[in-house]
Amino acid sequence: MLNQVKRNKIRQQHLDSLYWKQTQSSEKQFENQQLIALLVADLPPLQKSILLLRDLEGYAYQEIGELLSLTEAQVKVYLFRARLKVKKRIKGQFVLAS
């Protein structure tokens, strides 16, 4: 009987710690999403549009070019620059936070 009580207590502690880790993970993921949304919002309008169309909507380079009256090469360049800006700003945020 005592062993059963101990096992139940250990299981409950384990479940509590898993719940705590999951909650922290969810909060951190939400914060990361907010940070990325803010960084994307600061991009120039054309870069922002291309980044959202490609990464969120899944459009092909050619389709984005047709929508925005750009060549496929221009779309790739703008997308590269947008991703680079976001990446640099994220790195800057983590350097400041440390």
C-alpha positions in Angstrom: 0.0 0.0 0.0 2.8 2.4 0.9 4.7 1.6 -2.3 1.6 2.3 -4.3 1.2 5.7 -2.6 4.9 6.5 -3.4 4.5 5.4 -7.0 1.4 7.6 -7.4 3.2 10.5 -5.9 6.2 10.1 -8.2 3.9 9.8 -11.2 2.1 12.9 -10.3 5.4 14.8 -9.8 6.5 13.6 -13.2 3.2 14.7 -14.9 3.4 18.1 -13.1 7.0 18.6 -14.4 6.0 17.6 -18.0 3.0 20.0 -17.8 5.3 22.8 -16.6 7.9 22.2 -19.4 5.1 22.1 -22.0 3.7 25.4 -20.7 7.1 27.1 -20.8 7.7 25.8 -24.3 4.3 27.1 -25.5 5.0 30.5 -24.0 8.5 30.7 -25.5 7.1 29.6 -28.9 4.4 32.4 -28.7 7.1 35.0 -27.8 9.2 33.8 -30.8 6.2 34.1 -33.1 5.5 37.6 -31.9 9.1 38.6 -32.4 9.2 37.3 -35.9 5.9 39.1 -36.7 7.3 42.4 -35.5 10.5 41.9 -37.5 8.6 41.1 -40.6 6.3 44.1 -40.1 9.4 46.4 -40.2 10.4 45.2 -43.6 9.9 47.4 -46.7 6.5 46.7 -48.2 7.7 44.8 -51.3 10.1 42.6 -49.3 7.3 41.9 -46.7 4.8 41.0 -49.4 7.2 38.6 -51.1 8.3 37.0 -47.9 4.7 36.4 -46.8 3.6 35.1 -50.2 6.5 32.7 -50.4 6.9 31.4 -46.8 3.3 31.6 -45.5 1.2 31.2 -48.6 3.5 28.9 -50.5 3.5 30.7 -53.8 6.1 29.8 -56.4 8.7 32.5 -57.5 7.1 32.8 -60.9 3.6 33.3 -59.4 4.9 36.0 -57.1 6.6 37.7 -60.0 3.3 37.7 -62.0 1.4 39.1 -59.0 3.8 41.8 -58.3 5.0 42.5 -61.9 8.6 41.3 -61.2 10.9 38.9 -62.8 11.6 35.6 -61.1 15.2 36.7 -60.4 14.0 39.9 -58.7 11.7 37.9 -56.5 14.5 35.7 -55.4 16.8 38.7 -54.7 14.1 40.5 -52.7 13.2 37.3 -50.8 16.9 36.7 -50.0 17.3 40.3 -48.7 14.1 40.1 -46.6 15.2 36.8 -45.0 18.7 38.2 -44.4 17.3 41.3 -42.6 15.0 39.2 -40.4 17.9 36.8 -39.6 20.2 39.7 -38.6 17.6 41.3 -36.4 16.9 38.0 -34.7 20.6 37.6 -34.0 20.7 41.1 -32.7 17.8 40.4 -30.4 19.6 37.4 -28.9 22.8 39.3 -28.5 21.0 42.0 -26.6 19.1 39.5 -24.5 22.3 37.7 -23.4 
